Amino acid sequence: MWKGKRRMVYQKTKKASPLKTQAGAETVREPMETKITVFMLMSTSSKKTGSVRDELCKIPEVTERYVLFGDYDIIVKIKTEDIGAMKIVMDKITSIDGVISTKSLQITPM
C-alpha cells in the first residue's frame, strides 16, 4: 500500500535525449507533477446546503464545487500534495455544520 511518498508519473515529450520506439519516433520521458485528487459526494441538511457551500469556498484545496440533484447534494473536487494533507482537508469538510454524510472517490490519471 502506498504510504504518502510522492510517486512520479512520466509524460512523453519530443526533446532532450531520445528513446527509439517501434515506429521510430523519438520520445523522452520527463517527470510530471502529480497531486492526490479526490471527488467527495456529500449529503447535507436541506436548510444548510447554502452555508455548507459557503464554507467549502473557504478551503483552498477544494478546486471545484457543484450542487447535485439526487441522492447527494454537493460534489467537490479536492487536490492535495499527499495523503496526509488530504486527510486533513477531508476532516475539515466532514466537520462542517450541516454535512450529514460523505463518500470519497480517489481518482488516478489513465
N, CA, C and O atoms as a GROMACS GRO file, in nm:
protein
  440
    1MET      N    1   0.084  -0.118   0.000
    1MET     CA    2   0.000   0.000   0.000
    1MET      C    3   0.088   0.124   0.000
    1MET      O    4   0.191   0.126   0.067
    2TRP      N    5   0.048   0.224  -0.073
    2TRP     CA    6   0.124   0.347  -0.084
    2TRP      C    7   0.108   0.428   0.042
    2TRP      O    8  -0.005   0.451   0.086
    3LYS      N    9   0.217   0.472   0.104
    3LYS     CA   10   0.210   0.537   0.234
    3LYS      C   11   0.249   0.684   0.229
    3LYS      O   12   0.323   0.730   0.316
    4GLY      N   13   0.202   0.759   0.130
    4GLY     CA   14   0.222   0.903   0.129
    4GLY      C   15   0.348   0.951   0.061
    4GLY      O   16   0.369   1.072   0.054
    5LYS      N   17   0.434   0.862   0.011
    5LYS     CA   18   0.552   0.908  -0.061
    5LYS      C   19   0.509   0.956  -0.198
    5LYS      O   20   0.415   0.903  -0.256
    6ARG      N   21   0.580   1.056  -0.249
    6ARG     CA   22   0.545   1.110  -0.380
    6ARG      C   23   0.581   1.009  -0.487
    6ARG      O   24   0.690   0.952  -0.485
    7ARG      N   25   0.493   0.987  -0.577
    7ARG     CA   26   0.522   0.900  -0.690
    7ARG      C   27   0.534   0.985  -0.815
    7ARG      O   28   0.467   1.088  -0.827
    8MET      N   29   0.616   0.944  -0.904
    8MET     CA   30   0.640   1.020  -1.026
    8MET      C   31   0.564   0.956  -1.142
    8MET      O   32   0.565   0.834  -1.159
    9VAL      N   33   0.499   1.039  -1.219
    9VAL     CA   34   0.431   0.995  -1.340
    9VAL      C   35   0.512   1.055  -1.454
    9VAL      O   36   0.552   1.171  -1.448
   10TYR      N   37   0.535   0.978  -1.558
   10TYR     CA   38   0.617   1.026  -1.668
   10TYR      C   39   0.532   1.058  -1.789
   10TYR      O   40   0.436   0.989  -1.821
   11GLN      N   41   0.570   1.168  -1.855
   11GLN     CA   42   0.496   1.218  -1.970
   11GLN      C   43   0.588   1.211  -2.091
   11GLN      O   44   0.706   1.246  -2.081
   12LYS      N   45   0.537   1.166  -2.206
   12LYS     CA   46   0.617   1.159  -2.327
   12LYS      C   47   0.627   1.297  -2.391
   12LYS      O   48   0.527   1.367  -2.407
   13THR      N   49   0.748   1.336  -2.426
   13THR     CA   50   0.771   1.463  -2.496
   13THR      C   51   0.870   1.439  -2.609
   13THR      O   52   0.926   1.330  -2.618
   14LYS      N   53   0.891   1.538  -2.694
   14LYS     CA   54   0.983   1.524  -2.806
   14LYS      C   55   1.104   1.616  -2.790
   14LYS      O   56   1.128   1.700  -2.876
   15LYS      N   57   1.180   1.602  -2.680
   15LYS     CA   58   1.301   1.680  -2.663
   15LYS      C   59   1.403   1.604  -2.580
   15LYS      O   60   1.374   1.494  -2.532
   16ALA      N   61   1.520   1.661  -2.563
   16ALA     CA   62   1.630   1.603  -2.485
   16ALA      C   63   1.677   1.471  -2.544
   16ALA      O   64   1.668   1.451  -2.665
   17SER      N   65   1.727   1.379  -2.460
   17SER     CA   66   1.783   1.254  -2.511
   17SER      C   67   1.672   1.160  -2.558
   17SER      O   68   1.585   1.121  -2.479
   18PRO      N   69   1.673   1.125  -2.686
   18PRO     CA   70   1.562   1.047  -2.742
   18PRO      C   71   1.570   0.899  -2.709
   18PRO      O   72   1.677   0.843  -2.688
   19LEU      N   73   1.452   0.836  -2.704
   19LEU     CA   74   1.437   0.692  -2.693
   19LEU      C   75   1.373   0.646  -2.823
   19LEU      O   76   1.282   0.711  -2.874
   20LYS      N   77   1.420   0.535  -2.876
   20LYS     CA   78   1.362   0.484  -3.001
   20LYS      C   79   1.242   0.394  -2.968
   20LYS      O   80   1.251   0.309  -2.879
   21THR      N   81   1.133   0.413  -3.038
   21THR     CA   82   1.015   0.327  -3.024
   21THR      C   83   1.003   0.240  -3.148
   21THR      O   84   1.082   0.255  -3.241
   22GLN      N   85   0.907   0.152  -3.152
   22GLN     CA   86   0.891   0.062  -3.265
   22GLN      C   87   0.867   0.138  -3.395
   22GLN      O   88   0.915   0.097  -3.501
   23ALA      N   89   0.794   0.247  -3.389
   23ALA     CA   90   0.764   0.323  -3.509
   23ALA      C   91   0.880   0.414  -3.547
   23ALA      O   92   0.875   0.480  -3.651
   24GLY      N   93   0.985   0.420  -3.465
   24GLY     CA   94   1.100   0.504  -3.495
   24GLY      C   95   1.085   0.647  -3.444
   24GLY      O   96   1.175   0.728  -3.466
   25ALA      N   97   0.977   0.679  -3.379
   25ALA     CA   98   0.957   0.814  -3.326
   25ALA      C   99   1.048   0.834  -3.206
   25ALA      O  100   1.074   0.740  -3.130
   26GLU      N  101   1.095   0.955  -3.188
   26GLU     CA  102   1.182   0.985  -3.075
   26GLU      C  103   1.100   1.046  -2.962
   26GLU      O  104   1.030   1.145  -2.983
   27THR      N  105   1.108   0.987  -2.844
   27THR     CA  106   1.036   1.040  -2.728
   27THR      C  107   1.126   1.036  -2.607
   27THR      O  108   1.221   0.958  -2.602
   28VAL      N  109   1.096   1.120  -2.510
   28VAL     CA  110   1.169   1.126  -2.384
   28VAL      C  111   1.067   1.122  -2.273
   28VAL      O  112   0.957   1.178  -2.286
   29ARG      N  113   1.102   1.058  -2.165
   29ARG     CA  114   1.011   1.055  -2.051
   29ARG      C  115   1.060   1.157  -1.949
   29ARG      O  116   1.172   1.148  -1.899
   30GLU      N  117   0.973   1.253  -1.918
   30GLU     CA  118   1.004   1.355  -1.818
   30GLU      C  119   0.907   1.340  -1.702
   30GLU      O  120   0.790   1.308  -1.724
   31PRO      N  121   0.953   1.362  -1.578
   31PRO     CA  122   0.860   1.353  -1.465
   31PRO      C  123   0.755   1.462  -1.472
   31PRO      O  124   0.784   1.576  -1.508
   32MET      N  125   0.632   1.427  -1.438
   32MET     CA  126   0.520   1.520  -1.437
   32MET      C  127   0.469   1.528  -1.294
   32MET      O  128   0.451   1.425  -1.230
   33GLU      N  129   0.446   1.648  -1.242
   33GLU     CA  130   0.397   1.664  -1.105
   33GLU      C  131   0.261   1.599  -1.088
   33GLU      O  132   0.174   1.614  -1.173
   34THR      N  133   0.245   1.527  -0.980
   34THR     CA  134   0.116   1.465  -0.952
   34THR      C  135   0.065   1.513  -0.818
   34THR      O  136   0.143   1.542  -0.727
   35LYS      N  137  -0.062   1.521  -0.807
   35LYS     CA  138  -0.129   1.553  -0.682
   35LYS      C  139  -0.232   1.445  -0.657
   35LYS      O  140  -0.274   1.375  -0.749
   36ILE      N  141  -0.273   1.433  -0.533
   36ILE     CA  142  -0.381   1.343  -0.499
   36ILE      C  143  -0.511   1.415  -0.532
   36ILE      O  144  -0.531   1.528  -0.491
   37THR      N  145  -0.599   1.349  -0.608
   37THR     CA  146  -0.727   1.408  -0.645
   37THR      C  147  -0.839   1.318  -0.595
   37THR      O  148  -0.839   1.197  -0.618
   38VAL      N  149  -0.933   1.379  -0.526
   38VAL     CA  150  -1.048   1.306  -0.471
   38VAL      C  151  -1.175   1.383  -0.505
   38VAL      O  152  -1.180   1.506  -0.493
   39PHE      N  153  -1.277   1.311  -0.547
   39PHE     CA  154  -1.411   1.368  -0.557
   39PHE      C  155  -1.486   1.325  -0.432
   39PHE      O  156  -1.482   1.208  -0.395
   40MET      N  157  -1.553   1.418  -0.367
   40MET     CA  158  -1.628   1.386  -0.246
   40MET      C  159  -1.775   1.422  -0.267
   40MET      O  160  -1.809   1.536  -0.298
   41LEU      N  161  -1.860   1.322  -0.250
   41LEU     CA  162  -2.004   1.340  -0.256
   41LEU      C  163  -2.054   1.367  -0.115
   41LEU      O  164  -2.011   1.301  -0.021
   42MET      N  165  -2.145   1.463  -0.099
   42MET     CA  166  -2.194   1.499   0.033
   42MET      C  167  -2.345   1.505   0.038
   42MET      O  168  -2.411   1.556  -0.054
   43SER      N  169  -2.399   1.453   0.146
   43SER     CA  170  -2.540   1.474   0.179
   43SER      C  171  -2.542   1.580   0.288
   43SER      O  172  -2.465   1.574   0.384
   44THR      N  173  -2.629   1.678   0.271
   44THR     CA  174  -2.635   1.788   0.368
   44THR      C  175  -2.777   1.805   0.419
   44THR      O  176  -2.873   1.757   0.360
   45SER      N  177  -2.787   1.875   0.530
   45SER     CA  178  -2.917   1.913   0.583
   45SER      C  179  -2.980   2.009   0.481
   45SER      O  180  -2.913   2.099   0.431
   46SER      N  181  -3.108   1.991   0.451
   46SER     CA  182  -3.173   2.069   0.346
   46SER      C  183  -3.164   2.221   0.369
   46SER      O  184  -3.155   2.297   0.273
   47LYS      N  185  -3.167   2.264   0.493
   47LYS     CA  186  -3.163   2.406   0.522
   47LYS      C  187  -3.020   2.460   0.531
   47LYS      O  188  -3.001   2.581   0.542
   48LYS      N  189  -2.920   2.373   0.526
   48LYS     CA  190  -2.781   2.417   0.544
   48LYS      C  191  -2.696   2.400   0.419
   48LYS      O  192  -2.575   2.424   0.424
   49THR      N  193  -2.754   2.360   0.306
   49THR     CA  194  -2.676   2.340   0.185
   49THR      C  195  -2.601   2.467   0.145
   49THR      O  196  -2.485   2.460   0.105
   50GLY      N  197  -2.665   2.581   0.154
   50GLY     CA  198  -2.602   2.708   0.119
   50GLY      C  199  -2.485   2.742   0.210
   50GLY      O  200  -2.380   2.786   0.162
   51SER      N  201  -2.501   2.721   0.340
   51SER     CA  202  -2.391   2.752   0.432
   51SER      C  203  -2.276   2.653   0.417
   51SER      O  204  -2.160   2.690   0.434
   52VAL      N  205  -2.307   2.527   0.384
   52VAL     CA  206  -2.202   2.428   0.358
   52VAL      C  207  -2.123   2.471   0.234
   52VAL      O  208  -2.000   2.467   0.233
   53ARG      N  209  -2.195   2.513   0.130
   53ARG     CA  210  -2.129   2.560   0.008
   53ARG      C  211  -2.037   2.678   0.036
   53ARG      O  212  -1.926   2.685  -0.016
   54ASP      N  213  -2.082   2.772   0.120
   54ASP     CA  214  -2.001   2.888   0.155
   54ASP      C  215  -1.875   2.847   0.232
   54ASP      O  216  -1.768   2.903   0.209
   55GLU      N  217  -1.887   2.750   0.322
   55GLU     CA  218  -1.770   2.702   0.398
   55GLU      C  219  -1.671   2.631   0.306
   55GLU      O  220  -1.550   2.642   0.325
   56LEU      N  221  -1.722   2.559   0.207
   56LEU     CA  222  -1.634   2.489   0.113
   56LEU      C  223  -1.552   2.588   0.030
   56LEU      O  224  -1.439   2.558  -0.010
   57CYS      N  225  -1.609   2.706   0.004
   57CYS     CA  226  -1.536   2.809  -0.072
   57CYS      C  227  -1.414   2.859   0.004
   57CYS      O  228  -1.322   2.913  -0.057
   58LYS      N  229  -1.412   2.843   0.134
   58LYS     CA  230  -1.301   2.891   0.217
   58LYS      C  231  -1.183   2.792   0.222
   58LYS      O  232  -1.077   2.826   0.273
   59ILE      N  233  -1.201   2.672   0.168
   59ILE     CA  234  -1.096   2.570   0.173
   59ILE      C  235  -1.023   2.573   0.038
   59ILE      O  236  -1.082   2.536  -0.064
   60PRO      N  237  -0.895   2.615   0.035
   60PRO     CA  238  -0.825   2.632  -0.093
   60PRO      C  239  -0.802   2.503  -0.170
   60PRO      O  240  -0.790   2.507  -0.292
   61GLU      N  241  -0.797   2.390  -0.103
   61GLU     CA  242  -0.774   2.262  -0.172
   61GLU      C  243  -0.898   2.214  -0.248
   61GLU      O  244  -0.889   2.126  -0.334
   62VAL      N  245  -1.013   2.271  -0.215
   62VAL     CA  246  -1.137   2.238  -0.288
   62VAL      C  247  -1.136   2.323  -0.414
   62VAL      O  248  -1.160   2.443  -0.410
   63THR      N  249  -1.109   2.257  -0.528
   63THR     CA  250  -1.092   2.330  -0.653
   63THR      C  251  -1.221   2.348  -0.732
   63THR      O  252  -1.232   2.441  -0.812
   64GLU      N  253  -1.318   2.260  -0.712
   64GLU     CA  254  -1.446   2.272  -0.782
   64GLU      C  255  -1.558   2.229  -0.688
   64GLU      O  256  -1.540   2.141  -0.605
   65ARG      N  257  -1.676   2.294  -0.703
   65ARG     CA  258  -1.793   2.264  -0.620
   65ARG      C  259  -1.917   2.267  -0.709
   65ARG      O  260  -1.933   2.356  -0.791
   66TYR      N  261  -2.004   2.166  -0.691
   66TYR     CA  262  -2.128   2.162  -0.769
   66TYR      C  263  -2.242   2.114  -0.681
   66TYR      O  264  -2.225   2.027  -0.596
   67VAL      N  265  -2.360   2.172  -0.703
   67VAL     CA  266  -2.481   2.127  -0.636
   67VAL      C  267  -2.540   2.015  -0.722
   67VAL      O  268  -2.545   2.026  -0.844
   68LEU      N  269  -2.585   1.908  -0.657
   68LEU     CA  270  -2.641   1.793  -0.727
   68LEU      C  271  -2.790   1.779  -0.697
   68LEU      O  272  -2.840   1.833  -0.598
   69PHE      N  273  -2.859   1.708  -0.782
   69PHE     CA  274  -2.999   1.673  -0.760
   69PHE      C  275  -3.006   1.521  -0.762
   69PHE      O  276  -2.982   1.459  -0.866
   70GLY      N  277  -3.039   1.460  -0.650
   70GLY     CA  278  -3.044   1.315  -0.642
   70GLY      C  279  -3.009   1.269  -0.501
   70GLY      O  280  -3.047   1.333  -0.404
   71ASP      N  281  -2.938   1.158  -0.491
   71ASP     CA  282  -2.904   1.100  -0.361
   71ASP      C  283  -2.808   1.188  -0.281
   71ASP      O  284  -2.811   1.185  -0.158
   72TYR      N  285  -2.723   1.265  -0.349
   72TYR     CA  286  -2.628   1.354  -0.282
   72TYR      C  287  -2.661   1.497  -0.318
   72TYR      O  288  -2.725   1.525  -0.420
   73ASP      N  289  -2.616   1.590  -0.232
   73ASP     CA  290  -2.649   1.731  -0.251
   73ASP      C  291  -2.536   1.812  -0.313
   73ASP      O  292  -2.561   1.905  -0.389
   74ILE      N  293  -2.412   1.777  -0.282
   74ILE     CA  294  -2.295   1.853  -0.329
   74ILE      C  295  -2.186   1.754  -0.369
   74ILE      O  296  -2.170   1.649  -0.307
   75ILE      N  297  -2.111   1.790  -0.474
   75ILE     CA  298  -1.989   1.716  -0.508
   75ILE      C  299  -1.876   1.819  -0.517
   75ILE      O  300  -1.894   1.927  -0.573
   76VAL      N  301  -1.760   1.784  -0.462
   76VAL     CA  302  -1.644   1.872  -0.468
   76VAL      C  303  -1.525   1.794  -0.521
   76VAL      O  304  -1.516   1.672  -0.507
   77LYS      N  305  -1.433   1.868  -0.583
   77LYS     CA  306  -1.306   1.811  -0.629
   77LYS      C  307  -1.198   1.868  -0.538
   77LYS      O  308  -1.187   1.990  -0.522
   78ILE      N  309  -1.119   1.780  -0.480
   78ILE     CA  310  -1.014   1.819  -0.385
   78ILE      C  311  -0.880   1.776  -0.441
   78ILE      O  312  -0.865   1.663  -0.486
   79LYS      N  313  -0.781   1.867  -0.439
   79LYS     CA  314  -0.645   1.835  -0.482
   79LYS      C  315  -0.548   1.871  -0.371
   79LYS      O  316  -0.549   1.983  -0.320
   80THR      N  317  -0.462   1.774  -0.333
   80THR     CA  318  -0.359   1.798  -0.232
   80THR      C  319  -0.229   1.734  -0.277
   80THR      O  320  -0.226   1.656  -0.372
   81GLU      N  321  -0.121   1.768  -0.206
   81GLU     CA  322   0.012   1.715  -0.238
   81GLU      C  323   0.029   1.570  -0.196
   81GLU      O  324   0.099   1.494  -0.263
   82ASP      N  325  -0.033   1.529  -0.084
   82ASP     CA  326  -0.013   1.393  -0.036
   82ASP      C  327  -0.134   1.346   0.044
   82ASP      O  328  -0.229   1.421   0.067
   83ILE      N  329  -0.129   1.221   0.086
   83ILE     CA  330  -0.242   1.160   0.158
   83ILE      C  331  -0.266   1.228   0.293
   83ILE      O  332  -0.381   1.246   0.333
   84GLY      N  333  -0.159   1.267   0.362
   84GLY     CA  334  -0.174   1.333   0.493
   84GLY      C  335  -0.252   1.464   0.482
   84GLY      O  336  -0.340   1.491   0.562
   85ALA      N  337  -0.218   1.544   0.380
   85ALA     CA  338  -0.290   1.670   0.358
   85ALA      C  339  -0.435   1.643   0.318
   85ALA      O  340  -0.526   1.717   0.357
   86MET      N  341  -0.457   1.536   0.240
   86MET     CA  342  -0.593   1.501   0.200
   86MET      C  343  -0.677   1.465   0.323
   86MET      O  344  -0.793   1.505   0.332
   87LYS      N  345  -0.620   1.390   0.416
   87LYS     CA  346  -0.690   1.352   0.538
   87LYS      C  347  -0.733   1.476   0.616
   87LYS      O  348  -0.845   1.483   0.667
   88ILE      N  349  -0.645   1.574   0.626
   88ILE     CA  350  -0.676   1.699   0.699
   88ILE      C  351  -0.792   1.772   0.632
   88ILE      O  352  -0.884   1.817   0.700
   89VAL      N  353  -0.789   1.783   0.499
   89VAL     CA  354  -0.896   1.852   0.426
   89VAL      C  355  -1.029   1.777   0.442
   89VAL      O  356  -1.134   1.839   0.462
   90MET      N  357  -1.024   1.645   0.433
   90MET     CA  358  -1.147   1.567   0.447
   90MET      C  359  -1.205   1.580   0.588
   90MET      O  360  -1.327   1.584   0.604
   91ASP      N  361  -1.119   1.588   0.688
   91ASP     CA  362  -1.166   1.610   0.825
   91ASP      C  363  -1.232   1.746   0.839
   91ASP      O  364  -1.334   1.760   0.908
   92LYS      N  365  -1.174   1.850   0.774
   92LYS     CA  366  -1.235   1.984   0.776
   92LYS      C  367  -1.376   1.980   0.717
   92LYS      O  368  -1.469   2.038   0.772
   93ILE      N  369  -1.388   1.911   0.604
   93ILE     CA  370  -1.516   1.906   0.534
   93ILE      C  371  -1.621   1.831   0.616
   93ILE      O  372  -1.734   1.877   0.628
   94THR      N  373  -1.584   1.717   0.673
   94THR     CA  374  -1.682   1.639   0.749
   94THR      C  375  -1.724   1.708   0.878
   94THR      O  376  -1.829   1.676   0.934
   95SER      N  377  -1.642   1.803   0.927
   95SER     CA  378  -1.678   1.874   1.049
   95SER      C  379  -1.763   1.999   1.024
   95SER      O  380  -1.805   2.065   1.119
   96ILE      N  381  -1.789   2.032   0.900
   96ILE     CA  382  -1.874   2.148   0.868
   96ILE      C  383  -2.016   2.121   0.916
   96ILE      O  384  -2.072   2.014   0.891
   97ASP      N  385  -2.074   2.219   0.984
   97ASP     CA  386  -2.211   2.207   1.034
   97ASP      C  387  -2.306   2.194   0.915
   97ASP      O  388  -2.307   2.280   0.827
   98GLY      N  389  -2.386   2.089   0.913
   98GLY     CA  390  -2.482   2.068   0.806
   98GLY      C  391  -2.445   1.950   0.716
   98GLY      O  392  -2.530   1.902   0.640
   99VAL      N  393  -2.319   1.903   0.723
   99VAL     CA  394  -2.279   1.786   0.644
   99VAL      C  395  -2.326   1.662   0.719
   99VAL      O  396  -2.285   1.638   0.833
  100ILE      N  397  -2.412   1.583   0.656
  100ILE     CA  398  -2.467   1.464   0.718
  100ILE      C  399  -2.380   1.342   0.690
  100ILE      O  400  -2.345   1.268   0.782
  101SER      N  401  -2.343   1.322   0.563
  101SER     CA  402  -2.259   1.208   0.527
  101SER      C  403  -2.177   1.243   0.403
  101SER      O  404  -2.212   1.333   0.327
  102THR      N  405  -2.066   1.168   0.385
  102THR     CA  406  -1.980   1.189   0.269
  102THR      C  407  -1.940   1.055   0.209
  102THR      O  408  -1.945   0.951   0.275
  103LYS      N  409  -1.901   1.061   0.082
  103LYS     CA  410  -1.845   0.944   0.014
  103LYS      C  411  -1.729   0.996  -0.070
  103LYS      O  412  -1.747   1.086  -0.152
  104SER      N  413  -1.610   0.939  -0.050
  104SER     CA  414  -1.490   0.987  -0.119
  104SER      C  415  -1.448   0.891  -0.228
  104SER      O  416  -1.452   0.769  -0.210
  105LEU      N  417  -1.409   0.946  -0.342
  105LEU     CA  418  -1.366   0.868  -0.457
  105LEU      C  419  -1.232   0.921  -0.504
  105LEU      O  420  -1.226   1.029  -0.562
  106GLN      N  421  -1.124   0.846  -0.480
  106GLN     CA  422  -0.990   0.888  -0.525
  106GLN      C  423  -0.974   0.848  -0.671
  106GLN      O  424  -1.012   0.738  -0.710
  107ILE      N  425  -0.918   0.939  -0.751
  107ILE     CA  426  -0.901   0.911  -0.893
  107ILE      C  427  -0.753   0.910  -0.929
  107ILE      O  428  -0.670   0.967  -0.858
  108THR      N  429  -0.721   0.845  -1.040
  108THR     CA  430  -0.586   0.845  -1.095
  108THR      C  431  -0.596   0.870  -1.245
  108THR      O  432  -0.697   0.835  -1.307
  109PRO      N  433  -0.494   0.930  -1.304
  109PRO     CA  434  -0.498   0.953  -1.448
  109PRO      C  435  -0.490   0.822  -1.525
  109PRO      O  436  -0.431   0.725  -1.478
  110MET      N  437  -0.549   0.820  -1.643
  110MET     CA  438  -0.546   0.698  -1.726
  110MET      C  439  -0.430   0.704  -1.822
  110MET      O  440  -0.411   0.611  -1.901
   0.00000   0.00000   0.00000
